[in-house]
Amino acid sequence: MGDALVFWFPFIVLAAAIVVWAYGLVDFAGTDERQIRTFTRPVWLVILIFGNALGAIAWLMAGRPVHPSSPRRN
């Protein structure tokens, strides 16, 4: 069991990173430019492409529009 986990772990991490990156790109592509926070659209595109999964996480946390139904932090 342990050997199988050691073998498959890098593939699982890579697959998860690709899924997060793809979700971030799709979410970015569907967002209106006027609703993007913190940076301009071209800057976010560069961050998403070259930042891979970390860029997508940054987009989801700092660039994605805040929806009125989501709770706000004070």
Secondary structure, 3 states (H helix, E strand, C coil): CHHHHHHHHHHHHHHHHHHHHHHHHHHHHCCCHHHCCCCCHHHHHHHHHHHHHHHHHHHHHHHCCCCCCCCCCC
